[in-house]
Amino acid sequence: MKKEESNSGVSGSDIIDLRSALSFLSTQPGQLMQTNEEVDPHAELAGVYKKIGAGGTVSRPTQTGPMMLFNNIKGYDDARVAIGVVGSRERVGLLLGTDPRYLGHKMNEALKNPLPPVMIPREKAVCQEVVHRATDPGFDIRKLIPAPTNTPEDAGPFITMGLVYGSDPETGEEDVTIHRQCLQSKDEISMYFVPGRHIGAFREKAEAQGKSLPISVSIGLDPAVYIAACFEPPATPIGYNELDIAGSLRNRPVEMVECLTVNAKAIANAEIVIEGELLPDRRVVEDMNTKTGRAMPEFPGYNGPANPSLPVFKIKAVTHRIHPITQTTIGPSEEHVNLAGIPTEASILTVVEKAMPGRVLNVYCHPAGGGKLLAVIQFRKIVPVDQGRERQAAICAFSAFPELKTVILVDEDVDIFDSKDVLWAMMTRYQSDVDTISIPGVRCHPLDPSQRPDISPSIITPGTSCKTIFDCTVRYDLKDRFKRAEFMEVDITRFLENSEMS
């Protein structure tokens, strides 16, 4: 393995697609690793990256490390696989030109200043350089796309970084989201929709009319597109096109192109695009080919059960760039934390700022919750009546992101990105009998395996949870008692320059 060497001169402001993102990362020390060693996409690729850079809630040993580019995929002559592109918060900060601590604020600004996508002619769309139609002799998507499995137990090869585009069959409003997609046959993919996702709502409307829903799946994109696409209500209500946010992040509209075989659009500079339709009243068992009983590892760190009945995506065509790069991720990795968590931070900041301006300084969706279940909120109490408003901020956070399970509240002197500092606040500023607020019986995320009636009598049906607030802030009238020890501010440069490390 080696670090990618490049003299491309690409800067963060030049990023327009996956390839320019990789060129930029190749100039940043420790951010990109590539290998020409042959790798099997079945479990081995994920097994390698687990140790190199997966992080998140992946079983230990793991670490947050560089992204990897695999250039030699077993069974595929002309294919590469990129993984972990946004697999560290530092790397996301580099790719978006922002201090990693303030990515939520960056996303919030983009949300407030949308820049809609634009259409370009097909002859300028690099995603259609090569075309494979499902009617072509020998067409088989499993031979075209080296979709990996995360573990040997997976239901099958999964597309994990496929951005689904669709439009409301009644209003024409457009949306993009990422969904779990398992390759089931030469021209069929099963697709899992978490309840409430917009493309799922579009599909249900079409099915109620007895119609298919035309969609595209774009793979291998500018990281700004992926992260923007992970915004959820109420920040982006149904009908809001998250590509507007991606355009704002780049100060350049996302370019779209008409698909060749269905009435849908695709990301014009994607590495790969799958065109097709979600069929009405057609369902398949997710592990129909492997019968393992498993789907794939999900963000909480556990192998999710195979779904017994999923909608079918019927493929019409696959188009791609010359020498395409398949982009993938590990379900419970740090990459999922960033994709899900950073937009959630922005959503919480947006809602709470409207309710109580200037009080919430920052939000961190912690990796322990996969970017979804746990948020640390930094709250500043300015006047006596702010006492108790920190708990109101937590309730606002739950309303802003209903899948959130736990909120930890800390003061402005606590580093929310340092778990040791957060736990220090809990140990020295928190008493469980007065500072723990429980809200039982509330709908949360269906992939949390603890949300079952046999776990707690408060859970009536699977998918509900007890949301909890840990108030680790100091009471306003006691703030003077809890000032941290202050040290002399020293410029340590001369000590570093005249020292040796043994």
Buried (B, 14 or more C-beta within 10 A) or exposed (E): EEBBEBEEEBEBEEBBBBBBBBBBBBBBEEBBBBBEEEBBBBBBBBBBBBEBBBBBBBEEEBBBBBBBBBBBBBEBEEBBBBBBBBBBBBBBBBBBEBEBBBBBBBBBBBBEEBBEBEEBEBEEBBBBEBBBBBEEEEBBBBEBBBBBBBBEBBBBBBBBBBBBBBBBBEEEBBBBBBBBBBBBBBBBBBBBBBEBBBBBBBBBBBBEEEBBBBBBBBBBBBBBBBBBBBBBBEBBEBBBBBBBBBBBBBEBBBBBBBBBBBEBBBBBBBBBBBBBBBBBEBEBBBBBBBEBEBBBBBBBBBBBBBBEEBBBBBBBBBBBBEEBBBBBBBBBBBBBBBBBBBBBBBBBBBBBBEBBEEBBBBBBBBBBBBBBBBBBBBBBBEEEEBBEBBBBBBBBBBBBBBBBBBBBBBBBBBBBBEBEBBEBBBEEBBEEEEBEBEEBEBBBBBBBBEBEEEBBEEBEEBBBBBBBBBBBBBBBEEEEEBEEEEEEEEEEEEEEEEEEEE
